[in-house]
Amino acid sequence: MHDVVIIGAGPAGISAALWCDELGLDTLVLEQQEEIGGQLLSVYNPIENYPGLRAHNGRELLARFSEPIGQADFDLWTNVEIESVNLKAKRISLQSSEELQSISIIIATGVRRRQLGIPGEEEFVGHGIIESATRDRELFAGKDVCVIGGGDAAAENALLLAEVCPTVTIVHRGKSLKARREFVERLDANHCITVFTESVVTCMLGNEELEAVEILRKDALKPFQMAVRGVLVRAGFKPNSELFCEELQLDEKGYIVVTGQQDTSVANVFAVGDVSNPLAPTISGATGAGATAAKVIASRLIRK
C-alpha cells in the first residue's frame, strides 16, 4: 500500500514525486517509456520561458529536473505497461500481473501529437516525415517540403524550414491560420512559403522515400498531387486519457476535468500537467500542478 501512485514521469509527474517525497509520502512513479521526461524528450528548440532556468532543448532541462531524483526517496519504475485501473478502489493492474494499491493516485500521462490517420503517414516515418525543423532541417536542405497545421508550432517550423528549403507549403483545414499575428506576418513576407487554407492532405505517396502528398482543397472536386520530399505534421495534441475515460469526467476533447486543487471527478484521484490543461499547456504550469496535487494529498492525510 502506497500513499501515492503517480502515473507518468514528465515534468508534472516528476514535480509531484519530488514534492510527495519532501512531504513524507510513500510514493511510486510509473512511466510507460524507457526514459522519464515525457514531452521534454521531443523538444529540440531552446527553452527560455521557464522561470530561473534556460536550456538549449528539452533534454538539457530534463537533466536539471532530474538532479534531485538521485537524493529522493521514492520508487520509480520505467517500461511499465498498465493493464487496467480501478480509480475508485485505487487499484492498478500491470501487464506483468502485479497489482498496486494506494490511498491516492496522480495522473500525469500528458499528451501526444495528433496524427492524421492517412495512408502513408506511418510508412514514411524516418523516410520523409520531419519530426522537428530545429533537429531535422539540414537533412531536408534543398528539398521541397510540406507543413500540415495552422498554429504557432506549424508557423514556426515552416519559417525554420524556409531558411534551407526552396519551397515550403503550409496546408491548414481552417479558413485562416491560428498562429500569432507576428508569425502570420512573417509567413506572408516570405516568398518561399505558400499557404493553402481550407485544405487537407489526404495521402502521402512514394516508394522507399516520400515523394509527394495528395491535397484536397474545399472548392475542388478532386485532390491534386504535389511533389515534396518532407512532411512535418503539427495538427495539435491528443490527451493520453483513454485509460481513464470510463471513470473520470473528460471534456469534449478528452482532457481530464479538474478543480483548482487538481481533483478529478473521483475522490483522491488527481490529474496534473497537459492531460488536464488544454488551455495553457506549459512546463511551468505542469510542475506547478504537480506541486499542488502533492500538497493537497499531504494536507488531507494529515487531517485524517
N, C-alpha and C positions, 0 to 999 in steps of 0.2 A: 504494500500500500504506500503510494507516494502522496505527498501533499499536492504536488502539481505535475502534470504531464504536459509538455509543450510539443505541439506538432508543427514542425518547421523550424529551420535554423538559418533564416535570413536575418536581416537587421532587427526586425521586430522580435523574432524568437530569441536571438542572442541577447538582446537588451532585456527581455523578460526573464531569461535564465539568470543573467548576472544580478538582476535586482532580487529575484527569488532567493538566490544564494545569499546575498547580503542580508536579506530579511530572515534568514534561518529556515527556509522552507526546503523540505526534501524534494528535489526536482530531477526529473528525467526529461531529456530533449530527444525527440525522434526526428530524423532527417532522412528523406527518401533517397537523396542523391549521395554519391560517394564523398562529396565535399560540402561543407557548410557555405553559406553566403547568399543563396537564393539569386535574386536578380543582379546582385553585385557582380556575379561571375560573367555577366554579359554586358556590363557597362564598360565601354572602351574609351569613352571621352573623359576629359578632366572633370572632376567633381569639385566645384568651387563654392557651393552654397550650403555645405554642412557646417554649422557653427563651430568655429575653432579649429577645423581641420580642412586641409586641401589635399587632394590626391590626384595623381595622373590618370587613374582609372579605378574601376570597382575593386579589383584585386588588391590594389595598394591600400584602399580604405578598409577592406576586409582584414588585411594584415594588422591594421591599427586596432580594429574592433576585437580581433582575436587575442591580442596580447594578454588581457586579464583572464582568459579562459583557463590557461595553464595553472593559475593560482586559485581558481574557483573550485568549489566542492559540489558540483552537480554532475550527473551522468549524461553523456552524450553518445547516442547511438546513430551511426550513419548506415546507408544501404538498407534502410528499414522499409518493408512493404506492409502497409496496413490492410488487413483483410476486411475488417468491418469495425464500426464503432457503435456503442450504445451510450449516447451522451447523458441520458437521464440516469443511467446506472453508473456512469463514469468508468466504463469498461472499454478497453481497446484490444481487439484481437489481431495478432500479426499473422502474416502468411507462414511464418516459422512455427506456428501453432502455440506461441506464447500468448498469455493473456495478462494484460496490465490493468491495475486498478488504481484509482486516485480519488482524492477529495475534489480537486478542481482540474479543469482542462483549459489550456490556452491554445487556440487555433491560430497558427501563423503560417499558413500554407501559401500565401502570396498569390501571384497571378502568372500567367504565361502569355506569350504573344499569340494573338488570334491568327489562325491560319485561314486561308481562302477556301480550302477544300475543293480545289480544281485539279483536273488532270495535269500531271507533270510536276506538281508542286513538291511532292516527296521525292520523285525520281531525280530531280536536279539539285538536291541538297549536296553541296560540295562540287557541283558541276555547273554552276551558273547562278545559284542562289547566293545573294550577298547578305551576310549576317549583320555587318556593320560597315558603314562607309569609313569610319575612323580606322578600323582594323584592315579592311579589305580593299580600299580604293586603289592602291598601287597594283593590285592583281588585275584590276579592270581598266587600268590606264590605256587610253587609246581605243576603247571599245564603247559602243552604244549601249546604254542601259535604261532600265525602266524602274521607277519607284511607284509602289502602289500604296495610296493613303493620302490624307489631306490635312493632317495635323502638324504640330510643331516638329515631331520626330521625322515625318516624311519630308518636310521642307528643309530641315537642317541637313539631313542626309543627302538630299538632292543637290544642295548647294556645295557640299563637300565633294560629291562625285563630279560635279560640273567643273571642278578645278583640274581634273585629269581626263575626263571623258568628252569626246566630241559632241555627243548629244545625250541629254537626259530627259526622258518623258515621264511626267507625273500623271498617273491615272487615278481619278477620285470619283466615287459614286455620287457624291453630293453636288448641289448646284454651284457651290463655291467652296474654296479651301477654308478649313477651320483653323489654320495656323495663325499665329500672331501677325499683326499688320507689318511689323518690320521684316518678318520673313517673307511675306507675300510681296512686299515692295522689292526686295532683293531678287525674288524669283522673276518678277516682271521685268527687271532690269537686266537679267542675264540672257544673252542671246542663245546660249546653249540649251536652255530649258524650255520645254513645251509642256503645257498643262491641258489635259483632257478632263473636263468635268462631266458629270452625269454619264460616266463611262465605267465599265468593269472589264477586268481581264478574265477571260473565260477558260483559257488553256495556255499551258507552256509547252513549247514544241522544240524538238531537236533529236539528235541521235545520242551519242555519248555525252555531248555537251549541249547546253541550252543554245538555241539558235534563233528563236522567235517567240513572241507572245501573240495571242489572239485577243483582240479588243472589240467589245460591243458597245457602241455609243447609243444613247437613248433614242436619238432621232434616226437611227439606221435600221434597215430591215435585216441585215446580217452582219456578222463580225468581219473584221479585216485583220490581216496578219502584219506585224511589224517586226523587222529583224532587230534583235538585241542579243547581247552576249551575257547580260547580267540582269537580275531582278532582285530588288530589295523590297520586302513587304513590311509596311508599318500601318497595319489595319486595326490598331488598338490592342487591347488586352482582354483576357478572359479569366475570371477569378477561379482559383482551384478550390471550389466549394462543393463539387459533386458528391463527395463522400458524406456530406452533412445535410444534403438537400431534403431528406425525409424527416429530419428532426428540427432543423433550425428555420427561422424566418429569413428568407432571402428577398432582395429587391428584384425588380423586373430584369435586371442584367445578371443576376446570380451572385451579387455581393452579399455578404452576411450583414444583417442589420444589427447594429449595436447601439447601446446608450453611451452617454458621456463617460461612463466608467468602464466601457468596453464589454459590458454584459451583453450576452446574446439572449434569445428567447427561452433558453433552457438555463435553469438555476445553476450557478457555479461553473458555467461554461463561458469563456471569454473569447473574443476574436480581436486580433491586433494586426496592424500592418495593411498592406494593399488589399488583402482579401476582404477587408471590411471598410475600405476607404476609396470609393470610386471618384470622389470629388477632388482630392488633393493627395494623390499617392506620392509621397516623398520619403527619402531616407530618414530625415529628421522627424517626420510625422510617425513613421514606423517605430523608431526607437522610443519616442515619447509614449506611444500607445502601449508598448511592451512594459515600460516602467509603470504606467498607470494600472494595468491589469495586475501586476505583481503586488503593488502596494494595496490595492483593493482586496486581493485574496488574503494577504497577511493581516490586514485590519479585521477582516471578518473571522479569521481563525482565532485571533486573539480574543475577540468578543465572545466567541463560543467557549 
